[in-house]
Amino acid sequence: MIEKDIPGFPGLVLAFSGIEHGPMPKANGTSPKKLANRDGFVSSLGFDAGRICQAKLVHGDEVAFVSDPEKIIEADAVITNSVGQPLVAAAADCPMIFLWAHSSEWAVSLIHSGWRGTLKNVGPKAVDFFSWRYVVKRDQINALVGPGIRGCCFEVRNDENGLRNFVHWPSFIAVRNRRYFVDLAGIITEQLHRAGIHNVLDCKECTHCSPKGYFSFRKHNNSFRNLAVAGFKES
Ligand SMILES: [Zn+2]
């Protein structure tokens, strides 16, 4: 998924790599090949790979602002208003949320909202920080739910590690052949609506079954990841 020509937001890039771009590193310090894949993908989008700031994901709800070039930042939501600053994070099946707005300045955010983070409300928390820091009204913030495992494929077991976590979201659980499936993107969209964002887009792509080909932890049973990228390019 590569979104580059978003009306009213010149220079904005929201992207999610696929198998064709190669496996991506979880954070710096892993294989040179994966780092090269990451730098190559980010460069191909028009950013300086030397300015990459990669979020080290911990399935939490920490929100961090990126103002100076920082190579790695431990947080599941990162936000910047620096033009030319690419924010990146690697994910296999967990949905990523992109936020962007323009009030007095440009601002963009990348949020890792896997099932644990979603239950911790990481999306709405990032919206709170975003709205406060950049003095932007919530109805002026735009959101996109990126690729991730969808209700078609995200099966959970009927136990305390699975279905019981979603007891407050019954309308996003489907039962098929006595198997339980959770619509995580649906929950995320509802959370963002409740947080006051009107414009929530959904790419509707499932990392598990999309014909475009994404790395999927559940499908491939390996540690290969895709790369989410968000930022405003320098003009
Ligand atoms: Zn699917």
Residues whose N, C-alpha, C, O or C-beta is under 5 A from the ligand:
A	BS01	ZN	R150 C152 C153 C206 H208 C209
